[in-house]
Amino acid sequence: MPTFDYQICDVFTDRRFGGNPLAVLPDARGLSGEQMQQITREFGFSETAFVLPAEGDADCRLRIFTPGRELPFAGHPNIGTAYTLAGMGRFGAMPAEGRAVRFEQRAGTVAIQIRPTSTGFHCELAAPGHLSSGDALPAELIAPAIGLQPDQLGVAAGAPRQVSVGLPFVLVEVADRATLAAARPSTDGFLRLAETGIDPPYVLLYTRSNDEFDLRVRMFSPLDAIIEDPATGSANCALAAWLAAQSPLPDGELSFAIAQGVEMGRPSLLSARVLKLGGEVAQVHIGGESVMFASGQLQID
């Protein structure tokens, strides 16, 4: 019976039982897409990453699955896979200044900078897509999906809208942490979002913060069997890019310290930075720490 090694790490955290858990199969050769989907459902995490040989000049190819679908790009699987493979020595001896690796995936090739730390590795990715956004969405459509009233949605950044730098998310701003904490995702509400053509129906709720964090966020995607995600790199890339695009700064870098997962007992810390050139968003990065949690083998018929 074929066996496949796996490792599980917690991503966007410096301690176990925080951040977003990720299962990584460092050598997924021989698995079909259907088997990858089944394995992802069996783990039950928000995503599982499968590593394959590169088809071009990248270091490897990555396939990323949620329990409900395959994704073209996602943040914490890239960060966690880079951390896992670096810890296995797959990229050779790591110089003190770190090194860059490149992962092929459906959204394009993702560049990741790996830097050694006293406890492991810090990894930061560059989002593969350019900033794109859709039209404003009616608060009356979004509010029932997240258990809030329409007049609680939309503050400084305006009405909800779908934004992407590789994977689209509906960004929704609320006024304060109390409103953020009060949100409750509704499967029926998300089904109505999907019926209107919002695909994937992923919602990132956020508020600006006045403490050690610039932003506090929650991400809901119940139709993918992820009621709430503890840390979502791709969503926070989209959010940081959107906020930077609204900034009057024409050139330079903006940075954001982002807290996620607090309300579900898995606090996560994500560090985003956005480079603007000529008034436009040129590059978006998201990074953080990871910790190893478990390893083992899968037996596949």
VMD Tcl script that draws the C-alpha trace (Angstrom):
set ca {
  {0.00 0.00 0.00}
  {1.54 3.36 -1.01}
  {2.41 5.72 1.84}
  {2.85 9.50 1.79}
  {4.67 11.51 4.43}
  {2.96 14.58 5.84}
  {3.83 17.37 8.25}
  {1.49 19.70 10.12}
  {2.51 23.20 11.10}
  {0.74 26.19 12.62}
  {1.17 29.22 10.35}
  {1.26 32.95 11.19}
  {2.12 32.29 14.83}
  {5.17 31.74 17.04}
  {3.45 29.17 19.27}
  {1.61 25.90 18.86}
  {-2.20 25.97 18.92}
  {-2.20 29.47 17.48}
  {-2.31 30.57 13.86}
  {-3.74 28.47 11.05}
  {-2.93 24.73 10.93}
  {-1.68 23.40 7.61}
  {-0.99 19.87 6.43}
  {1.85 19.63 3.90}
  {2.62 16.57 1.78}
  {6.26 17.21 0.74}
  {6.11 14.64 -2.07}
  {2.64 14.20 -3.56}
  {3.72 12.42 -6.74}
  {1.28 9.67 -7.63}
  {-1.78 11.30 -6.08}
  {-4.69 12.31 -8.29}
  {-6.58 15.55 -7.82}
  {-9.53 13.54 -6.48}
  {-7.28 11.89 -3.87}
  {-5.85 15.27 -2.87}
  {-9.38 16.56 -2.32}
  {-10.25 13.50 -0.21}
  {-7.09 13.87 1.89}
  {-7.88 17.54 2.48}
  {-11.36 16.67 3.70}
  {-9.88 14.02 5.98}
  {-7.48 16.47 7.62}
  {-10.31 18.99 7.97}
  {-8.06 22.05 7.97}
  {-8.89 25.15 5.96}
  {-6.23 24.11 3.42}
  {-3.79 21.30 2.65}
  {-0.74 21.75 0.40}
  {0.63 19.13 -1.99}
  {4.19 19.52 -3.29}
  {5.08 18.31 -6.77}
  {8.09 18.72 -9.09}
  {8.17 22.05 -10.91}
  {7.15 22.11 -14.55}
  {9.31 25.18 -15.24}
  {12.27 26.78 -13.50}
  {10.64 27.17 -10.06}
  {11.72 25.23 -6.98}
  {8.53 23.15 -6.92}
  {4.86 23.12 -7.86}
  {2.11 23.54 -5.29}
  {-1.50 22.37 -5.40}
  {-3.70 23.84 -2.67}
  {-7.09 22.48 -1.61}
  {-9.77 23.56 0.83}
  {-12.27 20.89 1.94}
  {-14.52 22.15 -0.85}
  {-12.31 23.04 -3.82}
  {-8.84 23.55 -5.29}
  {-7.54 27.11 -5.03}
  {-5.36 29.00 -7.53}
  {-3.47 30.70 -4.70}
  {-3.59 30.98 -0.92}
  {-1.34 32.67 1.59}
  {-0.88 30.39 4.57}
  {-0.24 27.25 2.46}
  {2.62 29.03 0.67}
  {4.10 30.34 3.93}
  {3.69 27.02 5.74}
  {5.05 24.96 2.84}
  {8.12 27.19 2.53}
  {8.69 26.84 6.27}
  {8.23 23.05 6.15}
  {10.50 22.44 3.16}
  {13.19 24.76 4.55}
  {13.12 22.82 7.82}
  {13.55 19.57 5.87}
  {16.62 20.97 4.12}
  {14.97 20.87 0.70}
  {16.54 24.21 -0.24}
  {20.02 23.30 1.01}
  {21.95 25.10 3.71}
  {20.19 28.37 4.51}
  {22.51 31.41 4.55}
  {22.14 33.92 7.38}
  {20.58 36.45 5.02}
  {18.07 33.85 3.82}
  {17.11 33.00 0.28}
  {14.25 33.29 -2.18}
  {12.28 30.32 -3.51}
  {9.58 30.12 -6.15}
  {6.45 27.96 -6.12}
  {4.39 27.30 -9.25}
  {0.60 27.26 -8.80}
  {-2.52 27.94 -10.82}
  {-2.48 31.70 -10.18}
  {1.15 31.99 -11.31}
  {4.57 31.62 -9.76}
  {4.78 32.87 -6.18}
  {8.09 34.19 -4.84}
  {8.80 33.59 -1.14}
  {11.68 34.98 0.89}
  {12.84 32.65 3.69}
  {14.89 34.12 6.53}
  {16.38 32.07 9.40}
  {15.40 33.13 12.92}
  {16.44 31.96 16.39}
  {13.43 29.63 16.47}
  {13.05 28.58 12.82}
  {12.21 30.59 9.72}
  {10.28 33.72 8.86}
  {8.64 33.47 5.43}
  {7.18 36.27 3.31}
  {5.45 35.89 -0.04}
  {4.79 38.28 -2.89}
  {1.18 38.10 -4.11}
  {1.04 36.73 -7.68}
  {-1.70 38.97 -9.06}
  {-2.29 42.66 -9.68}
  {-4.85 44.51 -7.60}
  {-8.33 44.23 -9.08}
  {-11.69 45.19 -7.61}
  {-15.34 44.87 -8.49}
  {-18.24 47.24 -8.12}
  {-19.62 48.18 -4.72}
  {-21.94 45.51 -3.33}
  {-25.19 46.37 -1.52}
  {-24.93 46.14 2.25}
  {-28.39 44.54 2.22}
  {-26.90 41.56 0.36}
  {-23.80 41.12 2.54}
  {-25.20 41.84 6.02}
  {-27.41 38.71 6.33}
  {-24.44 36.51 5.43}
  {-22.42 37.76 8.42}
  {-25.17 38.32 10.98}
  {-25.01 42.12 11.05}
  {-27.31 44.97 10.05}
  {-26.75 46.82 6.76}
  {-26.03 50.10 8.55}
  {-23.12 48.42 10.38}
  {-21.21 47.81 7.13}
  {-18.96 50.22 5.31}
  {-16.97 52.91 7.07}
  {-14.00 54.90 5.76}
  {-13.22 52.53 2.88}
  {-16.81 52.64 1.63}
  {-19.21 49.91 0.58}
  {-18.32 46.19 0.51}
  {-16.68 45.00 -2.68}
  {-14.78 42.01 -4.05}
  {-11.01 42.61 -4.24}
  {-8.18 40.33 -5.39}
  {-4.44 40.04 -5.80}
  {-4.66 36.36 -6.76}
  {-7.83 35.16 -5.02}
  {-10.94 37.34 -4.61}
  {-12.52 38.25 -1.27}
  {-15.42 40.49 -0.36}
  {-13.92 43.15 1.92}
  {-16.26 44.59 4.55}
  {-15.24 47.31 6.99}
  {-16.97 47.75 10.37}
  {-16.56 50.50 12.94}
  {-15.08 48.71 15.93}
  {-13.99 45.48 17.60}
  {-17.38 44.97 19.23}
  {-19.06 44.85 15.83}
  {-16.32 42.60 14.51}
  {-16.83 40.20 17.42}
  {-20.61 40.22 16.98}
  {-20.51 38.88 13.41}
  {-21.96 35.39 12.87}
  {-21.74 33.74 9.44}
  {-24.92 32.30 7.98}
  {-24.78 29.42 5.50}
  {-28.07 30.54 3.95}
  {-26.71 34.05 3.58}
  {-23.58 32.75 1.87}
  {-25.68 30.61 -0.45}
  {-27.47 33.78 -1.55}
  {-24.08 35.42 -2.19}
  {-23.10 32.48 -4.38}
  {-26.41 32.65 -6.25}
  {-25.66 36.27 -7.22}
  {-22.40 35.18 -8.89}
  {-19.94 36.00 -6.10}
  {-17.41 33.22 -6.56}
  {-15.79 32.16 -4.36}
  {-18.14 33.49 -1.64}
  {-15.37 34.47 0.80}
  {-15.91 37.46 3.13}
  {-13.16 39.29 5.04}
  {-14.55 41.51 7.81}
  {-12.15 44.10 9.26}
  {-11.80 47.08 11.53}
  {-8.99 49.55 12.05}
  {-7.22 49.23 15.39}
  {-5.49 51.67 17.73}
  {-3.34 49.18 19.67}
  {-0.32 47.11 18.64}
  {-2.19 46.14 15.48}
  {-3.26 48.29 12.57}
  {-6.10 45.98 11.57}
  {-8.18 43.25 13.17}
  {-9.95 40.86 10.82}
  {-12.16 37.78 10.53}
  {-12.66 35.64 7.41}
  {-15.73 33.48 6.72}
  {-16.25 30.85 4.00}
  {-18.84 28.33 5.27}
  {-19.62 26.93 1.81}
  {-16.08 25.49 1.75}
  {-16.67 23.87 5.16}
  {-14.60 26.64 6.77}
  {-16.94 28.52 9.07}
  {-14.11 30.83 10.08}
  {-10.43 30.86 9.07}
  {-7.80 31.61 11.76}
  {-5.33 33.32 9.37}
  {-5.82 34.10 5.68}
  {-2.76 35.39 3.85}
  {-4.42 35.88 0.47}
  {-7.33 37.83 1.99}
  {-5.04 40.11 3.94}
  {-2.93 40.69 0.83}
  {-6.10 41.90 -0.90}
  {-7.04 44.06 2.08}
  {-3.59 45.66 2.42}
  {-3.47 46.35 -1.33}
  {-6.96 47.92 -1.29}
  {-6.19 50.18 1.68}
  {-2.87 51.19 0.15}
  {-4.65 52.05 -3.11}
  {-6.92 54.44 -1.15}
  {-3.92 56.11 0.52}
  {-2.80 59.50 -0.86}
  {0.84 58.32 -0.66}
  {2.03 58.29 -4.30}
  {5.33 56.44 -3.79}
  {6.76 54.38 -0.96}
  {5.86 51.48 1.28}
  {2.94 51.07 3.67}
  {2.95 48.36 6.32}
  {0.15 46.75 8.33}
  {0.26 44.58 11.46}
  {-2.84 42.40 11.30}
  {-4.50 40.28 14.00}
  {-6.82 37.43 13.01}
  {-8.25 34.36 14.72}
  {-8.60 36.04 18.11}
  {-12.36 35.49 18.36}
  {-11.98 31.75 17.68}
  {-9.12 31.21 20.15}
  {-6.33 30.86 17.57}
  {-4.60 34.25 17.61}
  {-2.57 34.94 14.48}
  {-0.17 37.72 13.49}
  {0.29 38.65 9.84}
  {2.64 41.34 8.59}
  {1.68 42.98 5.28}
  {3.55 45.58 3.28}
  {2.60 47.27 0.05}
  {4.84 49.16 -2.35}
  {3.30 52.02 -4.33}
  {4.90 53.54 -7.41}
  {3.39 56.43 -9.35}
  {0.25 56.26 -7.22}
  {-0.38 52.60 -8.09}
  {0.02 49.41 -6.06}
  {3.13 47.72 -7.44}
  {3.87 44.89 -4.98}
  {2.05 43.24 -2.09}
  {3.74 41.04 0.52}
  {2.50 39.04 3.50}
  {4.65 37.19 6.00}
  {4.93 35.61 9.39}
  {6.30 32.88 11.60}
  {5.32 29.19 11.73}
  {5.85 26.32 14.18}
  {5.95 22.58 13.52}
  {3.27 20.54 15.24}
  {3.16 16.94 13.97}
  {4.32 14.52 11.30}
  {3.31 11.09 10.07}
  {2.35 8.94 7.12}
  {-0.84 8.45 5.13}
  {-1.78 5.05 3.73}
  {-3.54 5.44 0.37}
  {-5.28 2.52 -1.35}
}
mol new
graphics top color blue
foreach p $ca { graphics top sphere $p radius 0.5 }
foreach p [lrange $ca 0 end-1] q [lrange $ca 1 end] { graphics top cylinder $p $q radius 0.2 }
display resetview
